[in-house]
Amino acid sequence: GLVNTVVPLSKLEEEVDKWCDELLDIIPTCLSLIKRSFVSIDKYLEADMGKIMADVAPDFFSRPEVAEAHSAFFEKRTPNFWKLPGKASS
């Protein structure tokens, strides 16, 4: 399941832009967790998710991007995680 779509070369840039837009709607820390799972897939499958979160983002629930996710949800708007101070690094 790592291939989501196949497009002709002429549509590649358009498809990449679509996926990038989707990725920008994801909480940066969650994106880091997903990336880490691909880098160490064997360890990820064997490890407890709580351990991974503790390693990557022990303060996850107190991060500004989580507050932004909650606010955006209740305000019925698209969250903007990438302009927050202290955003997650990959």
C-alpha positions as CSV (number, residue, x, y, z in Angstrom):
1,G,0.0,0.0,0.0
2,L,2.6,2.7,-0.7
3,V,1.2,3.5,-4.1
4,N,-1.9,5.7,-4.0
5,T,-2.3,6.6,-7.6
6,V,-0.6,6.3,-11.0
7,V,-0.7,9.2,-13.4
8,P,0.8,9.9,-16.8
9,L,4.0,12.0,-16.7
10,S,2.1,15.0,-18.1
11,K,-0.1,15.0,-14.9
12,L,2.7,14.3,-12.4
13,E,3.3,17.9,-11.2
14,E,-0.5,18.4,-10.8
15,E,-0.7,15.2,-8.7
16,V,2.3,16.1,-6.6
17,D,0.7,19.5,-5.8
18,K,-2.5,17.8,-4.8
19,W,-0.6,15.4,-2.4
20,C,1.5,18.3,-1.0
21,D,-1.7,20.3,-0.3
22,E,-3.1,17.3,1.6
23,L,0.1,16.9,3.6
24,L,0.0,20.5,4.6
25,D,-3.3,19.9,6.3
26,I,-1.8,17.3,8.6
27,I,-0.5,18.3,12.1
28,P,3.3,18.5,11.6
29,T,4.0,16.2,14.6
30,C,1.7,13.6,13.2
31,L,3.5,13.9,9.9
32,S,6.8,13.3,11.7
33,L,5.3,10.2,13.3
34,I,4.2,8.9,10.0
35,K,7.6,9.6,8.4
36,R,9.4,7.8,11.3
37,S,7.2,4.8,10.8
38,F,8.4,4.5,7.2
39,V,12.0,5.0,8.1
40,S,11.9,2.2,10.8
41,I,9.0,0.1,9.6
42,D,10.3,-3.0,11.3
43,K,10.7,-1.3,14.6
44,Y,7.4,0.5,14.2
45,L,5.5,-2.7,13.7
46,E,7.0,-4.2,16.8
47,A,7.0,-1.0,19.0
48,D,4.3,0.4,21.1
49,M,2.8,3.6,19.6
50,G,3.0,5.3,23.0
51,K,6.8,4.7,23.0
52,I,7.2,6.3,19.6
53,M,5.1,9.3,20.6
54,A,7.2,9.6,23.8
55,D,10.4,9.6,21.7
56,V,9.1,12.0,19.0
57,A,6.8,14.3,20.8
58,P,6.4,13.7,24.6
59,D,4.5,16.9,24.8
60,F,2.2,16.2,21.9
61,F,-1.1,17.1,23.6
62,S,0.2,20.5,24.9
63,R,1.7,21.6,21.5
64,P,0.3,24.6,19.7
65,E,-0.6,22.6,16.6
66,V,-3.0,20.4,18.6
67,A,-4.7,23.5,20.0
68,E,-4.9,24.8,16.4
69,A,-6.5,21.5,15.3
70,H,-9.1,21.8,18.0
71,S,-9.8,25.5,17.2
72,A,-10.1,24.9,13.5
73,F,-12.5,22.0,14.0
74,F,-14.8,23.9,16.3
75,E,-14.6,27.1,14.1
76,K,-15.3,24.9,11.0
77,R,-12.2,26.1,9.2
78,T,-9.1,24.6,7.7
79,P,-6.2,24.5,10.2
80,N,-3.0,26.3,9.5
81,F,-0.3,24.4,11.3
82,W,2.7,25.7,9.3
83,K,2.6,29.3,10.6
84,L,2.6,28.3,14.3
85,P,5.6,29.1,16.5
86,G,7.5,25.9,17.5
87,K,6.1,23.8,14.7
88,A,7.4,20.2,14.5
89,S,10.5,19.4,12.6
90,S,10.9,16.3,10.6
